[in-house]
Amino acid sequence: MKILLVEDDKQTADYIAKGLREHGHVVDHADNGRDGLYLATGEKYDVLIVDRMLPAMDGLSLVKAARASGMKAPVLFLTTMGGVDDRVAGLEAGGDDYLTKPFAFAELRARIGALARRPPIVAATALGVGDLEMDLLARTVTRAGKRIELLAQEFKILEYLLRHAGEVVTRTMLLEKVWDFHFDPKTNIVETHISRLRSKIDKGFDKPLLHTIRGAGYVVRAPD
């Protein structure tokens, strides 16, 4: 396998790289997050091994940026931060597995082997519910073949709802994922955009797709 190791501790990096090369793997090494991101987005790797605490750019930011650029390779985080919240943060940033230091090299090998055997990530290029279709590449939305023009924020809301089709999406979830608000702005910004979105995707059609669940949130689901 071709592996990218992003680790700033020289002793740890030399130990890992030497062991992996002895087992026939090709290893590229970066000792800071900035160079790690450059390699991760410029080369094709089978697995990334990324330390959480890095100079120039931390491991979470590195993986988030790499994922945003389209990098699909599985990521194993190495870290001394072994708390539940730390593991959750790593997985939410785009990591696939988590190994706490100190670790046994045999376990490291087993984990990256398991990651490499996983089916490759295939990014969805289209979403839909019922006769509503969204093309993520062309950035278009149609219902029953009719083109629907959406503003940028409306598109983002609908995309998030479609990615969670059939699930209740709360107001807080939309504030965080669409507007990047991690507090309540005490406005009706969500309600206003939902109202406009509903008028565009449901008005003129027999059965609505966008539903308000009183006291809970919103859900997009196919007609019964």
VEXDOSE-432768 format. One record per atom (N, C-alpha, C, O): x, y, z; atom name. Coordinates in steps of 0.05 Angstrom, whole numbers, always signed. Layout:
- px,py,pz,site
- X,Y,Z,CA
...
END
This chain:
- px,py,pz,site
- +17,-24,+0,N
- +0,+0,+0,CA
- +17,+25,+0,C
- +40,+25,+9,O
- +6,+46,-10,N
- +19,+72,-8,CA
- +6,+88,+15,C
- -18,+93,+14,O
- +22,+95,+34,N
- +12,+106,+59,CA
- +24,+133,+64,C
- +48,+137,+61,O
- +7,+152,+73,N
- +17,+178,+81,CA
- +16,+179,+112,C
- -5,+175,+124,O
- +39,+185,+123,N
- +42,+187,+152,CA
- +47,+217,+159,C
- +67,+228,+150,O
- +30,+228,+175,N
- +33,+256,+183,CA
- +37,+256,+214,C
- +18,+253,+229,O
- +61,+258,+222,N
- +69,+256,+250,CA
- +93,+274,+255,C
- +113,+272,+241,O
- +91,+291,+275,N
- +113,+310,+280,CA
- +134,+299,+299,C
- +156,+310,+300,O
- +128,+278,+314,N
- +149,+267,+332,CA
- +167,+249,+316,C
- +158,+228,+306,O
- +192,+256,+313,N
- +211,+242,+296,CA
- +214,+213,+304,C
- +215,+195,+287,O
- +217,+208,+329,N
- +221,+180,+339,CA
- +197,+163,+331,C
- +201,+140,+322,O
- +173,+173,+336,N
- +149,+158,+330,CA
- +147,+154,+300,C
- +140,+132,+290,O
- +152,+175,+284,N
- +150,+173,+255,CA
- +170,+153,+244,C
- +163,+137,+226,O
- +194,+154,+254,N
- +215,+135,+244,CA
- +207,+107,+250,C
- +211,+89,+234,O
- +197,+102,+274,N
- +188,+75,+283,CA
- +166,+64,+265,C
- +167,+42,+256,O
- +146,+81,+260,N
- +123,+72,+243,CA
- +132,+68,+214,C
- +126,+47,+202,O
- +146,+88,+203,N
- +154,+86,+175,CA
- +172,+62,+170,C
- +169,+47,+150,O
- +192,+57,+188,N
- +210,+35,+185,CA
- +194,+8,+186,C
- +199,-10,+169,O
- +176,+6,+205,N
- +161,-19,+207,CA
- +143,-24,+183,C
- +142,-47,+173,O
- +130,-3,+173,N
- +113,-7,+149,CA
- +129,-13,+124,C
- +121,-30,+108,O
- +152,+0,+121,N
- +168,-6,+98,CA
- +179,-34,+98,C
- +182,-47,+78,O
- +185,-44,+122,N
- +195,-71,+125,CA
- +174,-92,+116,C
- +180,-114,+109,O
- +149,-83,+117,N
- +127,-101,+108,CA
- +118,-95,+80,C
- +97,-103,+71,O
- +135,-80,+65,N
- +130,-76,+37,CA
- +114,-52,+29,C
- +107,-49,+5,O
- +107,-35,+48,N
- +91,-11,+41,CA
- +108,+12,+33,C
- +131,+14,+41,O
- +97,+30,+16,N
- +110,+55,+9,CA
- +99,+76,+28,C
- +75,+80,+31,O
- +117,+90,+41,N
- +109,+110,+62,CA
- +120,+138,+55,C
- +144,+141,+52,O
- +102,+157,+52,N
- +109,+185,+51,CA
- +105,+198,+78,C
- +85,+191,+92,O
- +123,+216,+86,N
- +121,+227,+113,CA
- +120,+257,+112,C
- +136,+270,+98,O
- +102,+269,+128,N
- +102,+298,+132,CA
- +103,+303,+162,C
- +90,+289,+177,O
- +118,+323,+171,N
- +121,+328,+199,CA
- +104,+352,+209,C
- +108,+362,+231,O
- +86,+362,+192,N
- +68,+383,+200,CA
- +42,+381,+183,C
- +42,+369,+162,O
- +21,+394,+194,N
- -5,+391,+181,CA
- -7,+404,+153,C
- -20,+394,+136,O
- +7,+426,+149,N
- +6,+440,+124,CA
- +18,+423,+101,C
- +5,+420,+80,O
- +41,+412,+106,N
- +53,+394,+86,CA
- +37,+368,+83,C
- +36,+357,+61,O
- +25,+359,+105,N
- +9,+335,+103,CA
- -15,+340,+85,C
- -22,+322,+69,O
- -28,+363,+88,N
- -51,+369,+71,CA
- -42,+371,+41,C
- -57,+362,+24,O
- -19,+383,+36,N
- -9,+386,+9,CA
- -6,+358,-4,C
- -14,+354,-26,O
- +6,+339,+11,N
- +10,+312,+1,CA
- -17,+297,-2,C
- -22,+284,-22,O
- -34,+300,+18,N
- -60,+286,+18,CA
- -78,+293,-5,C
- -93,+277,-15,O
- -76,+318,-13,N
- -93,+328,-35,CA
- -79,+327,-62,C
- -91,+331,-83,O
- -53,+322,-62,N
- -38,+321,-87,CA
- -30,+294,-97,C
- -23,+290,-120,O
- -30,+274,-79,N
- -23,+247,-86,CA
- -46,+228,-79,C
- -64,+235,-65,O
- -45,+204,-90,N
- -65,+184,-84,CA
- -54,+163,-64,C
- -33,+151,-69,O
- -67,+161,-41,N
- -58,+142,-20,CA
- -80,+122,-14,C
- -103,+126,-18,O
- -70,+99,-4,N
- -89,+78,+4,CA
- -99,+83,+32,C
- -122,+76,+39,O
- -82,+94,+49,N
- -89,+100,+77,CA
- -73,+124,+87,C
- -50,+128,+78,O
- -85,+140,+104,N
- -71,+162,+117,CA
- -69,+156,+147,C
- -89,+147,+159,O
- -46,+160,+159,N
- -42,+158,+188,CA
- -36,+187,+197,C
- -15,+198,+190,O
- -53,+198,+213,N
- -51,+227,+220,CA
- -51,+231,+250,C
- -69,+221,+264,O
- -31,+245,+260,N
- -30,+252,+288,CA
- -50,+275,+293,C
- -54,+292,+275,O
- -63,+276,+316,N
- -82,+297,+322,CA
- -68,+324,+327,C
- -77,+344,+316,O
- -46,+324,+342,N
- -33,+349,+349,CA
- -9,+353,+331,C
- +12,+339,+333,O
- -11,+372,+313,N
- +10,+377,+293,CA
- +16,+407,+291,C
- -2,+424,+296,O
- +40,+414,+285,N
- +47,+443,+280,CA
- +35,+451,+253,C
- +30,+435,+235,O
- +31,+477,+250,N
- +22,+490,+225,CA
- -8,+486,+220,C
- -22,+505,+213,O
- -18,+461,+224,N
- -46,+455,+221,CA
- -52,+430,+236,C
- -38,+410,+232,O
- -72,+430,+254,N
- -77,+406,+270,CA
- -90,+384,+253,C
- -99,+389,+231,O
- -89,+360,+263,N
- -98,+337,+248,CA
- -127,+338,+240,C
- -134,+330,+218,O
- -145,+348,+258,N
- -173,+350,+251,CA
- -177,+369,+227,C
- -192,+362,+209,O
- -164,+392,+228,N
- -167,+411,+206,CA
- -156,+400,+180,C
- -167,+405,+159,O
- -134,+386,+182,N
- -122,+373,+159,CA
- -142,+354,+145,C
- -147,+356,+121,O
- -154,+337,+161,N
- -172,+317,+150,CA
- -198,+330,+139,C
- -207,+322,+118,O
- -208,+349,+154,N
- -232,+363,+144,CA
- -226,+376,+117,C
- -243,+374,+99,O
- -204,+390,+114,N
- -197,+403,+89,CA
- -192,+383,+67,C
- -200,+388,+44,O
- -179,+361,+73,N
- -174,+340,+53,CA
- -200,+328,+43,C
- -204,+324,+19,O
- -219,+322,+62,N
- -245,+311,+54,CA
- -260,+331,+37,C
- -273,+324,+17,O
- -259,+357,+44,N
- -273,+378,+29,CA
- -262,+380,+0,C
- -277,+387,-18,O
- -237,+373,-3,N
- -225,+374,-30,CA
- -231,+349,-46,C
- -224,+348,-70,O
- -243,+329,-34,N
- -250,+305,-48,CA
- -233,+281,-42,C
- -236,+260,-55,O
- -215,+283,-22,N
- -198,+261,-15,CA
- -215,+238,-3,C
- -230,+243,+16,O
- -212,+214,-14,N
- -229,+191,-6,CA
- -215,+170,+11,C
- -228,+152,+22,O
- -188,+172,+14,N
- -173,+151,+27,CA
- -181,+149,+57,C
- -187,+170,+69,O
- -183,+125,+68,N
- -189,+123,+97,CA
- -167,+135,+114,C
- -144,+135,+107,O
- -175,+145,+137,N
- -157,+159,+155,CA
- -157,+146,+183,C
- -178,+141,+195,O
- -133,+140,+193,N
- -129,+130,+220,CA
- -116,+152,+236,C
- -94,+161,+230,O
- -130,+162,+257,N
- -118,+182,+275,CA
- -101,+168,+296,C
- -109,+148,+308,O
- -77,+179,+301,N
- -60,+171,+323,CA
- -59,+194,+343,C
- -55,+217,+335,O
- -63,+188,+368,N
- -63,+210,+387,CA
- -60,+200,+416,C
- -65,+177,+422,O
- -52,+218,+433,N
- -52,+213,+462,CA
- -79,+221,+474,C
- -84,+215,+497,O
- -96,+233,+458,N
- -122,+242,+468,CA
- -143,+220,+464,C
- -154,+216,+442,O
- -147,+205,+485,N
- -163,+181,+483,CA
- -191,+182,+494,C
- -205,+161,+496,O
- -201,+206,+501,N
- -227,+209,+512,CA
- -249,+204,+491,C
- -244,+206,+467,O
- -273,+198,+500,N
- -295,+194,+482,CA
- -300,+218,+464,C
- -304,+215,+440,O
- -300,+242,+476,N
- -305,+266,+460,CA
- -284,+270,+439,C
- -289,+279,+417,O
- -259,+263,+446,N
- -237,+265,+427,CA
- -241,+246,+403,C
- -236,+253,+380,O
- -249,+221,+409,N
- -253,+202,+388,CA
- -276,+210,+370,C
- -275,+207,+346,O
- -298,+220,+383,N
- -321,+229,+367,CA
- -313,+252,+349,C
- -321,+253,+325,O
- -297,+271,+359,N
- -288,+294,+343,CA
- -272,+285,+319,C
- -274,+295,+297,O
- -255,+265,+323,N
- -239,+254,+302,CA
- -255,+241,+280,C
- -250,+245,+256,O
- -275,+225,+288,N
- -292,+212,+269,CA
- -310,+232,+254,C
- -314,+229,+230,O
- -320,+252,+268,N
- -336,+272,+255,CA
- -321,+289,+236,C
- -332,+301,+217,O
- -294,+292,+241,N
- -278,+308,+223,CA
- -272,+293,+197,C
- -262,+305,+177,O
- -278,+267,+196,N
- -273,+252,+171,CA
- -255,+228,+175,C
- -248,+215,+156,O
- -247,+223,+200,N
- -231,+200,+206,CA
- -247,+174,+205,C
- -271,+174,+208,O
- -233,+152,+201,N
- -246,+126,+200,CA
- -240,+108,+223,C
- -255,+89,+229,O
- -218,+113,+237,N
- -210,+97,+260,CA
- -192,+114,+277,C
- -183,+135,+270,O
- -187,+104,+301,N
- -174,+119,+322,CA
- -156,+101,+338,C
- -166,+80,+348,O
- -130,+107,+341,N
- -112,+90,+356,CA
- -97,+108,+376,C
- -85,+128,+368,O
- -99,+101,+402,N
- -88,+118,+423,CA
- -59,+110,+429,C
- -52,+86,+431,O
- -41,+130,+431,N
- -13,+125,+439,CA
- -12,+120,+469,C
- -27,+132,+484,O
- +6,+102,+478,N
- +24,+85,+462,CA
- +8,+62,+451,C
- -13,+54,+461,O
- +18,+50,+429,N
- +4,+29,+416,CA
- +24,+7,+407,C
- +48,+12,+406,O
- +13,-16,+402,N
- +29,-38,+392,CA
- +30,-37,+361,C
- +9,-33,+349,O
- +53,-40,+350,N
- +56,-38,+321,CA
- +38,-59,+307,C
- +27,-53,+285,O
- +35,-82,+319,N
- +18,-103,+307,CA
- -11,-93,+304,C
- -24,-99,+284,O
- -20,-79,+324,N
- -47,-68,+323,CA
- -50,-47,+301,C
- -69,-45,+287,O
- -29,-30,+299,N
- -29,-9,+278,CA
- -31,-22,+251,C
- -47,-14,+234,O
- -15,-43,+246,N
- -16,-57,+220,CA
- -43,-69,+215,C
- -54,-68,+193,O
- -55,-81,+236,N
- -81,-94,+233,CA
- -103,-73,+226,C
- -120,-78,+209,O
- -101,-50,+239,N
- -121,-29,+234,CA
- -119,-17,+206,C
- -140,-14,+193,O
- -95,-11,+197,N
- -93,+0,+170,CA
- -99,-21,+149,C
- -109,-14,+128,O
- -94,-46,+155,N
- -102,-67,+136,CA
- -132,-69,+134,C
- -143,-73,+112,O
- -146,-67,+157,N
- -175,-67,+156,CA
- -187,-43,+142,C
- -206,-46,+127,O
- -175,-20,+145,N
- -184,+4,+131,CA
- -180,+1,+101,C
- -198,+9,+86,O
- -157,-10,+93,N
- -152,-13,+65,CA
- -171,-33,+51,C
- -175,-31,+27,O
- -182,-52,+66,N
- -200,-71,+55,CA
- -228,-61,+52,C
- -245,-73,+39,O
- -234,-38,+64,N
- -261,-27,+61,CA
- -266,-18,+33,C
- -248,-10,+19,O
- -292,-20,+24,N
- -299,-11,-3,CA
- -293,+19,-5,C
- -296,+34,+15,O
- -283,+29,-28,N
- -277,+57,-31,CA
- -302,+74,-27,C
- -324,+66,-34,O
- -298,+98,-17,N
- -320,+117,-14,CA
- -328,+128,-41,C
- -311,+138,-56,O
- -353,+126,-47,N
- -364,+136,-72,CA
- -382,+160,-66,C
- -404,+156,-54,O
- -374,+183,-73,N
- -390,+207,-66,CA
- -416,+207,-83,C
- -415,+203,-107,O
- -438,+213,-70,N
- -464,+215,-84,CA
- -464,+240,-102,C
- -454,+261,-93,O
- -474,+237,-126,N
- -476,+261,-143,CA
- -505,+269,-148,C
- -510,+289,-161,O
- -523,+253,-137,N
- -552,+259,-140,CA
- -567,+250,-115,C
- -560,+230,-102,O
- -587,+266,-107,N
- -604,+259,-85,CA
- -633,+262,-94,C
- -638,+276,-114,O
- -651,+248,-80,N
- -679,+251,-88,CA
- -698,+237,-70,C
- -690,+219,-55,O
- -723,+246,-71,N
- -745,+234,-56,CA
- -769,+237,-74,C
- -776,+259,-84,O
- -783,+214,-78,N
- -806,+215,-96,CA
- -798,+225,-124,C
- -780,+215,-136,O
- -813,+245,-133,N
- -807,+256,-160,CA
- -789,+281,-158,C
- -786,+296,-178,O
- -777,+286,-134,N
- -759,+309,-131,CA
- -730,+299,-134,C
- -722,+280,-120,O
- -715,+312,-151,N
- -688,+304,-156,CA
- -669,+327,-154,C
- -675,+349,-163,O
- -646,+322,-142,N
- -625,+342,-140,CA
- -599,+332,-152,C
- -590,+310,-145,O
- -588,+347,-171,N
- -562,+340,-183,CA
- -541,+357,-170,C
- -540,+382,-173,O
- -523,+344,-154,N
- -503,+359,-139,CA
- -481,+370,-156,C
- -468,+390,-149,O
- -476,+358,-179,N
- -455,+368,-197,CA
- -465,+392,-213,C
- -451,+412,-215,O
- -489,+390,-224,N
- -500,+412,-240,CA
- -513,+433,-222,C
- -520,+455,-232,O
- -517,+427,-197,N
- -530,+445,-177,CA
- -558,+452,-187,C
- -566,+475,-186,O
- -573,+432,-195,N
- -600,+436,-205,CA
- -620,+419,-189,C
- -613,+398,-177,O
- -645,+428,-188,N
- -667,+414,-174,CA
- -691,+413,-193,C
- -698,+433,-205,O
- -702,+389,-195,N
- -727,+386,-211,CA
- -747,+370,-195,C
- -740,+354,-178,O
- -773,+375,-201,N
- -794,+358,-191,CA
- -813,+351,-213,C
- -823,+369,-227,O
- -817,+325,-217,N
- -833,+315,-240,CA
- -822,+327,-266,C
- -838,+332,-284,O
- -796,+330,-268,N
- -784,+340,-292,CA
- -784,+370,-295,C
- -772,+381,-314,O
- -797,+384,-276,N
- -798,+414,-278,CA
- -775,+426,-262,C
- -771,+419,-239,O
- -761,+444,-274,N
- -738,+457,-261,CA
- -747,+476,-239,C
- -766,+491,-243,O
- -734,+474,-216,N
- -740,+491,-193,CA
- -716,+508,-187,C
- -694,+497,-182,O
- -719,+534,-187,N
- -697,+552,-182,CA
- -695,+558,-152,C
- -714,+567,-140,O
- -672,+551,-140,N
- -668,+556,-111,CA
- -645,+575,-107,C
- -625,+575,-121,O
- -648,+591,-85,N
- -625,+607,-77,CA
- -605,+589,-63,C
- -611,+567,-56,O
- -581,+600,-59,N
- -559,+584,-48,CA
- -566,+571,-21,C
- -561,+547,-17,O
- -577,+587,-3,N
- -584,+576,+23,CA
- -607,+556,+22,C
- -607,+536,+36,O
- -626,+560,+4,N
- -647,+541,+0,CA
- -637,+515,-11,C
- -646,+494,-3,O
- -618,+516,-29,N
- -605,+492,-39,CA
- -592,+476,-17,C
- -594,+452,-15,O
- -577,+491,+0,N
- -563,+477,+22,CA
- -582,+464,+42,C
- -577,+442,+51,O
- -604,+478,+48,N
- -624,+466,+66,CA
- -636,+441,+53,C
- -638,+421,+67,O
- -644,+443,+28,N
- -656,+420,+15,CA
- -636,+397,+13,C
- -644,+373,+17,O
- -611,+403,+7,N
- -591,+382,+6,CA
- -588,+367,+32,C
- -587,+343,+33,O
- -588,+383,+54,N
- -585,+370,+81,CA
- -610,+353,+87,C
- -607,+331,+98,O
- -633,+364,+81,N
- -658,+349,+85,CA
- -659,+323,+69,C
- -667,+302,+79,O
- -650,+324,+44,N
- -650,+301,+27,CA
- -629,+280,+36,C
- -634,+256,+34,O
- -607,+289,+47,N
- -587,+271,+57,CA
- -598,+256,+82,C
- -587,+235,+90,O
- -618,+268,+95,N
- -630,+256,+118,CA
- -660,+251,+113,C
- -677,+253,+131,O
- -666,+243,+88,N
- -694,+238,+80,CA
- -707,+218,+99,C
- -695,+197,+105,O
- -731,+224,+108,N
- -746,+207,+126,CA
- -739,+211,+155,C
- -752,+199,+172,O
- -719,+228,+161,N
- -711,+233,+188,CA
- -719,+262,+196,C
- -719,+280,+179,O
- -725,+266,+220,N
- -732,+292,+230,CA
- -706,+309,+233,C
- -688,+300,+248,O
- -705,+331,+221,N
- -682,+349,+223,CA
- -691,+373,+240,C
- -710,+387,+233,O
- -676,+378,+261,N
- -684,+400,+279,CA
- -675,+427,+270,C
- -658,+429,+252,O
- -686,+447,+282,N
- -678,+475,+276,CA
- -649,+479,+282,C
- -634,+492,+268,O
- -640,+468,+305,N
- -612,+471,+313,CA
- -594,+458,+293,C
- -572,+469,+287,O
- -601,+434,+283,N
- -585,+421,+263,CA
- -581,+438,+238,C
- -559,+440,+227,O
- -603,+451,+229,N
- -601,+468,+206,CA
- -584,+493,+211,C
- -569,+501,+194,O
- -587,+505,+235,N
- -571,+528,+241,CA
- -541,+521,+240,C
- -525,+537,+231,O
- -534,+497,+251,N
- -506,+489,+251,CA
- -496,+481,+224,C
- -474,+490,+216,O
- -511,+466,+209,N
- -501,+455,+184,CA
- -503,+474,+160,C
- -487,+473,+141,O
- -524,+491,+160,N
- -528,+509,+137,CA
- -516,+536,+142,C
- -504,+548,+124,O
- -519,+547,+166,N
- -509,+574,+172,CA
- -484,+573,+189,C
- -472,+595,+193,O
- -476,+550,+199,N
- -452,+548,+216,CA
- -456,+564,+242,C
- -436,+575,+253,O
- -481,+566,+252,N
- -486,+579,+277,CA
- -485,+558,+299,C
- -498,+537,+297,O
- -470,+563,+320,N
- -469,+545,+343,CA
- -482,+558,+367,C
- -475,+553,+390,O
- -502,+575,+361,N
- -518,+588,+381,CA
- -544,+595,+368,C
- -547,+594,+344,O
- -564,+602,+384,N
- -590,+609,+374,CA
- -590,+639,+368,C
- -588,+655,+387,O
- -593,+647,+343,N
- -592,+676,+336,CA
- -618,+691,+344,C
- -620,+715,+340,O
- -637,+676,+355,N
- -663,+688,+364,CA
- -677,+702,+341,C
- -688,+724,+345,O
- -676,+691,+317,N
- -691,+701,+294,CA
- -707,+678,+282,C
- -704,+655,+289,O
- -723,+685,+263,N
- -739,+664,+249,CA
- -726,+657,+222,C
- -740,+651,+202,O
- -700,+659,+221,N
- -685,+654,+195,CA
- -691,+626,+184,C
- -694,+623,+160,O
- -693,+606,+201,N
- -698,+579,+192,CA
- -726,+577,+181,C
- -731,+567,+160,O
- -745,+587,+197,N
- -773,+585,+190,CA
- -779,+600,+163,C
- -794,+590,+147,O
- -766,+623,+160,N
- -770,+638,+135,CA
- -760,+623,+111,C
- -773,+621,+90,O
- -736,+611,+113,N
- -725,+597,+90,CA
- -740,+571,+85,C
- -744,+563,+62,O
- -749,+557,+106,N
- -765,+533,+102,CA
- -791,+540,+87,C
- -800,+525,+70,O
- -804,+562,+95,N
- -829,+570,+82,CA
- -824,+576,+53,C
- -841,+567,+36,O
- -803,+589,+46,N
- -797,+595,+18,CA
- -790,+570,+2,C
- -799,+566,-20,O
- -775,+552,+15,N
- -768,+527,+2,CA
- -793,+510,-3,C
- -796,+498,-24,O
- -811,+509,+17,N
- -835,+493,+14,CA
- -852,+504,-9,C
- -864,+488,-24,O
- -854,+530,-12,N
- -870,+542,-33,CA
- -859,+535,-61,C
- -874,+534,-80,O
- -833,+530,-62,N
- -820,+524,-88,CA
- -822,+495,-95,C
- -826,+488,-118,O
- -819,+477,-75,N
- -818,+449,-83,CA
- -845,+435,-80,C
- -849,+413,-91,O
- -864,+447,-65,N
- -890,+434,-61,CA
- -914,+448,-75,C
- -933,+435,-82,O
- -912,+474,-79,N
- -934,+489,-90,CA
- -940,+480,-119,C
- -922,+478,-136,O
- -965,+473,-124,N
- -973,+465,-151,CA
- -972,+434,-155,C
- -979,+424,-176,O
- -963,+420,-134,N
- -961,+391,-135,CA
- -982,+379,-116,C
- -989,+391,-96,O
- -992,+356,-123,N
- -1014,+343,-108,CA
- -1006,+336,-80,C
- -1022,+341,-61,O
- -982,+325,-76,N
- -975,+316,-50,CA
- -949,+329,-40,C
- -929,+330,-55,O
- -949,+340,-16,N
- -926,+354,-6,CA
- -903,+334,+2,C
- -909,+311,+9,O
- -879,+344,+0,N
- -855,+328,+7,CA
- -842,+339,+33,C
- -831,+323,+48,O
- -844,+365,+37,N
- -832,+377,+60,CA
- -853,+381,+82,C
- -872,+395,+79,O
- -848,+369,+105,N
- -867,+370,+127,CA
- -855,+382,+152,C
- -831,+378,+158,O
- -871,+397,+167,N
- -863,+407,+193,CA
- -874,+388,+215,C
- -898,+382,+215,O
- -856,+379,+232,N
- -864,+363,+254,CA
- -864,+381,+279,C
- -843,+389,+289,O
- -888,+388,+288,N
- -891,+408,+309,CA
- -875,+401,+334,C
- -877,+379,+344,O
- -859,+420,+342,N
- -843,+416,+366,CA
- -818,+400,+362,C
- -803,+395,+381,O
- -813,+391,+338,N
- -790,+374,+333,CA
- -772,+384,+310,C
- -748,+388,+314,O
- -784,+390,+287,N
- -767,+400,+265,CA
- -781,+395,+238,C
- -805,+399,+235,O
- -765,+386,+219,N
- -774,+384,+191,CA
- -765,+357,+180,C
- -745,+346,+188,O
- -781,+347,+161,N
- -774,+322,+148,CA
- -783,+323,+118,C
- -804,+333,+112,O
- -765,+312,+101,N
- -772,+308,+73,CA
- -777,+278,+70,C
- -760,+262,+76,O
- -800,+271,+60,N
- -807,+243,+55,CA
- -825,+240,+31,C
- -840,+258,+24,O
- -823,+217,+19,N
- -840,+211,-4,CA
- -869,+208,+4,C
- -875,+199,+26,O
- -887,+215,-14,N
- -916,+211,-8,CA
- -922,+182,-2,C
- -910,+164,-14,O
- -942,+178,+14,N
- -950,+150,+21,CA
- -963,+137,-4,C
- -972,+114,-3,O
END
